[in-house]
Amino acid sequence: MAVYHSTLIRESIFIFSDNQNIQLSDLASEGLWFTLIGKGHGKYVIRVLVQLKDGGAYNFVININDDLVHRRFTQETNWLISIASSIQDQKLVEDFGSYWEEHQIFTEEYISGETVMQYLNRNQKEISSGTYPDRWQMRWLHFIWNGVTAYLEFWKRTDCTRMIVDASPKNIIIPEFDYYTGTRLISISEREKAILIREVFLSLYKNYILETERKFPGLKKMAEWEILFTVALEVFGLKLGSKMLRTIKKTHKDLGLSPARIKAYLNEVNVSGLLRKQVVFASLRYQRWLDLNPGATYKARGIIIQDLYKDYKLQALMEKYPETRIRFFLMTAFQDGNPHLVEKLNDLMIQMRSGSISEENLETHLHFIHDEIDLNEEEKYFLTRLVFEHVDAADYAELITRDVGKRGRLDLVVLIKDKNGQPFNIRPPFHPKEVARFHILLLEARLEVQFESNHEFLLIITKKDQMVGGVFWKKTGSGIAHLEKIVIAPPYQKNHLSIRLIEELFNRLRLKKFKFLTVGFFQSGLFYRLGFEIDQKFGGLVKKL
């Protein structure tokens, strides 16, 4: 067999285990195990488990030609390589290993886990009992969204010419939890011609959704056609996806699919933007938590909102969908909020999506909202955390407005404590006199400086409104800021205030999309501790934000 007369074992382990190079002498006694996974589509599929003397173990899969002509078997390997090859996108099928044409064998990655259908069968009793309806509604919606995405992505990678025959939950592995990645198709061997998106939609709706819901009555219908429309726009992009949806001209009354429904959906997307899966599921999970904790304080709600924002990696959507954070807060923190505030934030979300509001304009608009609307403590709390992402739910923080030239700016006061537990505020200057007081602090520290119109400031103030330190900086290039000087008054030194001040500066610069902060070599010990390094592309030290 090819296993014993070729480099198949060593080569497969090298490919599938991050370049581990083993010798056959490293194998344990009886260290090769073969398990038949299945037989079909003209080939045998066998799992290989390799155990080493040092306790290490590796898995991969061998596909052995049974009754396919050689040309067809080679074609299957080409399909697998073609569908798997994607640098930017997530994996859709197993990684391809090697092809031994003379032995009619190819290897591929072994993927553990059960298919969606196996998972549902294992949990059939709980599903049918109706004990946890919310859990299974969300999980089924997750399986639908990821499954339809994977099958549409396959169709896309065939240039919209071929669809998998068994586009059902039997042929796909999806992680149990909706914030995990790792959806994979099991087999792409059986394919059929599919040119129209209407054909693909009908196949998925009938075979993946309706058939499964008939088998598991406890799965309430969670996926209207709008979910499939949304997935199409996610997979193909807004422009091409919308064009493809408009090609559906035939009405299917029995299934609820019609051109009028598509038109209404696209009109809504044009106005409000595309509702991404992460935002939907983060919002649904928040609602489930709130249903279980109806008396939760707004600070407790703030903690769960921030946790969900991180768990679902919503920040990663911001570059392509800049309205994401406002949308998420509207669907959670402000879902039953002040109608005037909600209206203003909705307008702002729409304008951000269209690109008519830049990052700088956003501050001005939020300044107007903050000053024009009479906000209660809860609304101020959530608006602060909407604007300043780095402020933790439990931190004391307060929004302030100040005039900068002809524009209003919304800014932040945060409460910190030194190493002795003494409280201080970090904030920008409220008026020119505070800049003058900061200048005096610098002169008393024998730091000769010249303030410029493009300098910005961050100060440390005691509870009695006494200034004890500060830092100032300016923008020096696209995504680059330069820290000019930092000073702490002598009685307050060696209390970690300088570290807290610079860390707060890091947070605020990240919000403004700065990528690097440079500084000279003064007080280099402090800056080395904060992660600054020497970089030949920059003068002095640099911190990657």
N, C-alpha and C positions, 0 to 999 in steps of 0.2 A: 504493500500500500504506500501511497505518496507520503504518508506521515513518517514512515521509516526510511524512505529512500530519497528524501529531499530536505531542504532547509525549512519546510513548512512550519514546524513548531517554533524554531528560533526566530524566523522572520515574522511570524504572526505576533509573538510576544513583543518583539522589538517595535512593531507598528502600533499595537494597541495598548502599550504600557509605558508610554513616555520614554522610548528609546532604551529600555532595559535589554542589555546584551547578555544572554545566558548560553551555557553549553549544555549539551544533552547529558553530560555527566553530573550536572547540577540537579537533575530530576530525582525526586525521591523514589524509593522502591515502590512499584505499582503506582507511580505518580501521574499516569495518564488515564483519564476517565472520559468515556464517550457516551453521550445520551442522545437518543433520537428525539428531536423536538417535533418533527412532523414529516410527512411525505405528501407531496402534491405539486401541481404546476410543473410536473416533469422532473422533479429533483428531490433528493433527500436533504434534510436540514438537520445537522448534528452539532450539539454543543460539545466543546472540548474543554475539560478542566485539567490544568497542568499544575501539579503540586511539586514544590522544590524541597530540597533537603533542609534549607534554612527556614522553612515554614511559610514561605511566600507562595502565592497561588494566583493563577491567571486564567481567564476565560476568553474564548472566542468561538466563532461559529464556522463550520465547514458546510458548504453547499456542494453536493455531488450530483452530477448529471445522471438522471435515470433513463429517460427515453426521449430527450430532446435532441434534434439534430444539432451538430456542432455549431452551426451558424446561429441558431436560435439561442443556444446557451451563451455564446459569446455576446449576443445582443443583450441578454439579460444583465451581464456584467456592465455593459456600456450604459444601460439605463440607470443602474444603481450608481455608477460613478457620476453620471450627468445630474441626476436628481440630488445627490449628496453634495455636489461641489457648489459651495456658497461661502464666501469669505465673511460677508457682513451679516447675513441672515442666520437664524438659529437652525440647527440641524433638523432635517425632516425625516431622514431614514438613517439606518446604521452606517457607520463609517466603513468604506470599502477597504479591504486589505490587499490581497494579491490574487492573481489568476494564474493557475497552472494548466495551460491549454492541453498539454500532452496527457494530463491525468483527468481532465474535465472537472476541475475543482476550483472553486474560489472561496476566499475567506472574507468574513465581515465581523464587525464588532458584535459582541454579545450584549444584549440589553435585558436587564432583569426587570421584573415587574409583570403585572397582569394587565390584560386588555380592559377597556372600559366595560365590555360586556361581562367578562369574568368578575370584575369588581362589583358590578350591579347584581349579578347572580349570587355572589357571596353575601351580599347585604339585602337580599330580596325580602327576608322576613321583616327587617326593620323598616324598609321602604313601604311595604304593604300595610304595616301596622299603623302608620300615620302618627307615630309617637313624636317624631322630629320633622314636621313638615317643612319648616324653614331651612333646616340643614340640607334636606334633599332637593328643595327648590333651587337653592344656591349652587349646590354641587352639580345638579343636572344642567343648569344654565352654563356653568363653567365647562362641563364636558361638551355641551353643544358649541359654545363659542370657540374653544380650542380645536374641536374636531372639524368643524366647518372651515376654520382657518387653515388647518393642515391640508385638507383635501383641495381647497381652492388654491393653496400655494403649490401643490403638486400640479394642478391643471395649468397654473401660470408657468411653471418651469418646463412644461411641454409645449410652450408657445400656444397654449389654449387649444390643443388638438386632441389630447388623450385624457380620459378620466379613469380612475380605478373602479373596477366593476363592483367590488365589495366595499363601497364607501359607507361603512357602517361602524358601530362601536366594537364589532368583533375584530377589526383590523387596525386598531390604534391603541397606543398606550398614552395615557394622560396622567400627570401627577394628581394626587388626590386633592391637594390644596390649591386654591386658585391663585395664590401669589408665588407658586413655584413654576419654574420653566422645565422643559424636557419632553414635550409632546413628540412622539415618533410614530410613523406608519410602520406596520408590521411587514406587509408584503405589497409590492407594486407589480407583481408578475402578471396579474390579470388586468388588462387595460382594454378600453373600448374607445372608439372614436367619439369625440364630443367637441363640437365647434361653437355652440351657442351657450351663453351663460344661463339662459332659461332652462336648457336641458340639465345642466349641472345643478342648478337650484332645485329643480323638481326631484332629481335623484336624491339629493341630500335631505330635502324636506320629508320625502316619503320613507326612504330607507334608514336614514340616521335618526330622524326625530320621531315621526309618527309611529313607525314600526316598534321602536323602543318603548314609547309611551303606551302602546297597546299591550306590550308584554309586561310592563311594570306600571299598573294603574296608579300606584302611589306617587308617580312622578307627574306632578301637575304641569300643564303646558306652560313652559316658561319662555319659549322662544317664538315670538311673532316674527313675521317676515322682516321686520326692521332690523333684527339681529343679523340676518343673512346679508341685508343691504349694507349694514355697517361693516361687516367683515370684508365684503367685496371692496369697499372704499379703503379699508386698512391694507388689504393685500395689493391692490392695484393703484392706490393713490386716488386723491379726490377727483382729479381731472379725468383720467382714463376710466376710473371706476364708475363715475357718474355717466360717462358716455356709454359704457357697457350696460348699465342698468336701463338706460333709455331705449336700448334695443329690444327690450321686452315689450312687445305690442299686444300679446294675446292675454285675455283675461281668463283666469281659472277660478270660477266662482266657488267651486267646492273646496278649494284650498285657500281662498282669500287673497290670491295674487292677482294684481291688476296694474296697468299703467298709471291709473289715477293714484293708487297707493304709493307707487314709486315717485310720482311727481310731488305729492304732498311731503314725502320723506325728504327728498332732495331740497325742496324749498326750506324746510326746517333746518337742514344742515347748512344751507347757504346763509341763513340768518344767525344761527346759534353755534355753528361749528360741529365737528364730529365728536361724538361722545365715545371716548376710548374705554376699552375693557377695564383697565386698571382703575379708572375713576369710578366706573359703575360698581365694581365689586368692593372697592374701598368704602364707597357710600352705603352700599347694602350691608356690609359688615358693621359699619357704624350704627345703622338703624337697628340691626339685630341686637347690638350691645345696648342701645338706648331702650329698646323694648324690655330688656331684662333689668335695666337700671333706670326706671322712669324718674326717680328722684335725684339723679346725679347732679352735682353742682356743676357750674359752668367750667370750673377749673379741672374737675375730673373729666369732663367732656373734652377739654382742651388737650389733656394727656392722651386720650384715645385717638383723637383726630391727628395729633402729631405722630403717634406711633403708626397709624395706618398710612399716613403720607410717606413715611420711611419704608414700611414693610412692602408697600406696593410700588416703590421706586417712582413716585409721581414726578419727582424732580427731573428725571431723565426725559420726560415728555416736554419740558418747558421750552427747549430750544425750537422744536418743531411746532409745538402747540402752546404759545406763551400765555394763553388764557387758562391753562390747566389749574393753577392754584386758586384763582378766583372761583372757577367752576366748582372745585371740590369744596371750598368753604361755603358756597351757596347751597350745595346739596347736603351739607352737614351742619355747620355752626349756625348758618343764617337761614336754614330751611323754613323756620317759622318766625323769622325776625321782622323787624320794623319794615313795613312795606316800602316806605320811602327809601330806606337804605338798600333794600334788596333791588329795587328798581334802578338805583344809581349804579350798583355793582353789576347788574345785568347789562346795562348800557356800556359800562366799562369793559366787561368781558367781550362783548360783541366787537367793540372798537379795537381791542387788543388782538382779537383773532384776525381782523381785517388788515391789521398793520397800520391803522391810522393813528395809533398811540404808541410812542416810543417809550423806552425805559425812563427817560427824563420827563416826558409829558405825564407819565403815570404818577410821579410824585406830585405834580401840580394838581391833577384830578383828585387824587386821594386827599390832598390838602383841602380842596373845596368841599369834599364829602365830610371830612372831619369837622370843618368849621360851620357848614351850613345846616347839618342835621344834629338835632339834640339827641345824643347817644347816651344810653344807660351804661352802667359799669360792665355788664356782660358784653354789650356790643363793642365798647372800647377795648375790652380784653381780647376779643376775637379779631377785631380790626388790627390791633397791634401785632398779633401773631400772623395775620394774613400778610402784612407789609414786611415784617422783619422775621424771616423764616428761622433765624438762628436762636430766637428767644424761646427758651424752654417753657413748657406749660406752667410749671410751678414758680418760675422766676417772677420777681416784681419788675414790671416794665410799664412805661407810660408814654403814650404818643404826645408829641408836642408839635406845634406849627411855628414856623419862623419865616420871616421874609428874607429872601436872598435876591437882591436886585429888584427886578420887577416881578419875580416869581415867588410864589409861596412854596415852601418845602415842608414835607412831613418828616419829622425826625423822632429820635428815640432817647428816652432816659432809662437806663438800666441800673438796678441796685446790685452792688458787689460787696464783698466783705474781704478785709485783709486777713492775714494769717492769724490775727488775734480775735477775729470775729467782729471787728469794728465796721459799721456800714458806711458806704460811700456811693455816690451817684457818678456814673459816667454819662456824659452828654456833650453836645456841641455848645458853643457859646450862645447865650441868648441875645447879647447886645455887644457893641464895640468896646465898652468898658471892660468886659471880661477878657477880650483879646488883649487889651492893654495890660491887665493884671497878669495874664499869662506871659507877656513879653517881659515884665518885671521879674517873674520867676526865673526866666531864662538868663537874664542879665545877672541876677544874684548867683546863678550857678556858673557865671563866667562863660556863658555861651552867647557869642555875638551873632545875631541873626538879623535878617532883613525880610520882613513879611511882604508877600506879593499878593496880587488880587486873586490869583488862582490857588492860593493855599487854603487848605481846610484844616479844621481843628477838632480835637476831642479832648475834653477836660475831665479831671477828677475833682469832685466837689463834696465837702462834708455835709452832714445833715444841717449844720449851722450856716451853710452857704459859703464856706471858706474854701478857696481854691488851693489844692495841695499838689497839683501836677497836671501834666497834659502832654500831648503829642501833636505835631502838625506835619502835613504831607501835601503833595501835589501830584497831579497826573503828568507823566512825562512821555507817554506814548500810548498806542492802542493796547489796552489791557495791562498797562504798566503804571504803577504808582511809586513815588520815591518818598521814603520817610526822612524828613529833614532832621528833626531833633525830638528827643523825649526828655522830660525833666520831672523829678519828684522832689518836693521840698525836703530838706534834711531831716526834720523831725519824723517824717513818714516813710523814710527809706528803709530798706531791708524788711519790708512787710509784704512783698510780692505784689505791690500795687502796679509796678511797671509791667509785670508779666500779664496781669489781668487787663491792663489798659491796651497792650499790644494785641492780645488775643481778641479783644472786642473790636479792635481796628481790623484784624484779619476778617472777622465775620462780616463787618460792614462793607469791606472792599469786595468780598466774594459776592455779596448781594448786588453790587454795582458792576459785576462781571469782570472785575480785574483778575488777571491770571498770575501776575508777579508783583512783589513788593521789594524794592531795592533800598539799600541803606549804605552809608559810608562805614568806615572801620572804627568809628568812635563807639565805646562801650561794646566792643565786639563779643566779649564773653556772654553778655545778656542775649545777644542776637543768635549766637551759635546755639545756646540752650533752646531757643525758640525755633530752631530748624533752618536758620539761614545758612547758606553755603557760598563759597567762592565759585563764580561762573565766569568764564572768559568772555561770554557774550555780553555781560553787564559789568559796569564799573562798580567796585565794592562788593558787598554781599547781596544775595538775592534769596527770597523765600517764594517757593511755588505755592500759590494759594489753592 
